């Protein structure tokens, strides 16, 4: 999701995810991988926990 779209979203907006809580995901900045992470739930909040730095070669192999 582009940052501009994210910034236009208001309180209570929903961002659909096609992943489960236990799935690993890529954290991207300007389309480039910067870290790996996982979705966690803390109370009533959905969080992304950074688990490791990104490996660009692994990201490119997955694409």
C-alpha positions, 0 to 999 in steps of 0.5 A: 500500500502506498504511503499516501494512501495510508496517510489518507486513511482515517481512524477505524479504517480497515486494511485487509491482509491476506495472511494469518497471525503466525505468517512471516511477512516482508516489510518494505519501504519504497518497494525495497525489503528492509526487514522480515516480521510477523503479525502479533495481536496485543490486546485489541491491537494488531502489530507487526513485530520485526524479527530480522533484517531483510535478505534482498536475495531471499526477497528476489527469489520469492518474487 
